[in-house]
Amino acid sequence: MMISEPYADEIRARWEAVRGIAIEIASGSDGHAKVLARLGASQVELRVGRDGDPAGDGDVLFVGHAFSDVPRLLDVLESGSQLSAEDAAGIGLRVASASPGPCMAMTRTVISCR
């Protein structure tokens, strides 16, 4: 599936806005996945929600891995290369395990999928 160049430019601009944030996917005390974001010395948990409730692990992993998946996918678009079978399978599994979109980034470090 191809995307338009203006849409790819919008994705690049969003990525540029957050590329300095270091992301870690960790397991919370309840055993569920959580996303930790670090910028400089500051670290916060990005809370992922679905319709006002905490999201399931599939959504949390999708959001957390997006910080590394998006730049890899942009590189593929720009270079015309291909993802490895392992990378493509991993992204495919994360997409399949996430709730249907769209997802929206909300203030106060909450990401909500609707």
Secondary structure, DSSP 4 states (H G I P E B T S, - for coil): ----HHHHHHHHHHHHHHTT-EEEEEE-TTS-EEEEEEETTEEEEEEEEETTEEPPHHHHHHHHHHHHHHHHHHHHHHH-----HHHHHHHHHHHHHSPSS-EEEETTTEEEE-
